[in-house]
């Protein structure tokens, strides 16, 4: 079923194209919905998307600022640089010449300016809103526990078999047991000698599980025994531990403002489109 929006006809084929564009993500999100209901909702949303796009385009054409010709020309030059095959460019824009592409680019730039004007006029987040967002989302601003750790590692791979790797790591462990400093033993035995085997501060989830299970249970200054990971054999030393901490509001204010501003601007665009709809003449044919 086609639509007529303020006298401009939207063909059924355009709505179907929008449905296909949305389908993959849509069906993933609404997988539990029955196929019949899912298809009906997809069609409704596609129709709504196309209608809103047409309304914004109409507003931009009628009331958008004029775009200087040199800016349109410059946009076309940059666009052409993205295409190795010029024929593909004209195919993508369903255009037979540069003139039609420039018309589409000019409209796109007018639409972008129209939306920019709407979002620029949106209010800024208030202090109360920032505080409320912080209080309701503290887990989002939590830094996990971190440990600074170094390790001696002997890889098990095509160059070194299990037995040879274990023999090497055992020699390193024996020297540590006799009182040799960890930092000296690292340089002699590890296959990863950069920075004395120091991995810096790591949080849970950054390293493989079998490594984390050991190092996060060490005390500061403690050296582990020999343990195996999927990469090979290790001996680790813990240098420091930073507990999990929730950042203060002043440390994350900029991040909160950005998130709130995005919400406010999104709502402003929705209200703008709703106003266009309320004034529009929309017919189904």
Buried (B, 14 or more C-beta within 10 A) or exposed (E): EEBEBBEEEBEEEBBBEBBEEBBEEBBEEEEEBEEEEBBEEBBEBBBBBBBBBBBBBBBBEEEBEEBEEEEBEEBBEEBEEEEEEEEEBBEEBEBEEBEEBBEBBBBBBBBEBBBEEBBEEBEEBEEEBBEBBBEEEEEBBEEEEBBBBBBBBBBBEEEBEEEEBBEBBBBBBEBBEEEEEBEEBBEEBBBBEEEBBBBEBBBBEEBEEEBBEBBBEBEEEEBBEBBBBEBBBBBBBBBEBEEEEBBEBEEBBEBBBEBBBEBBBEEBBEEBBEEBBEEBEEEEE
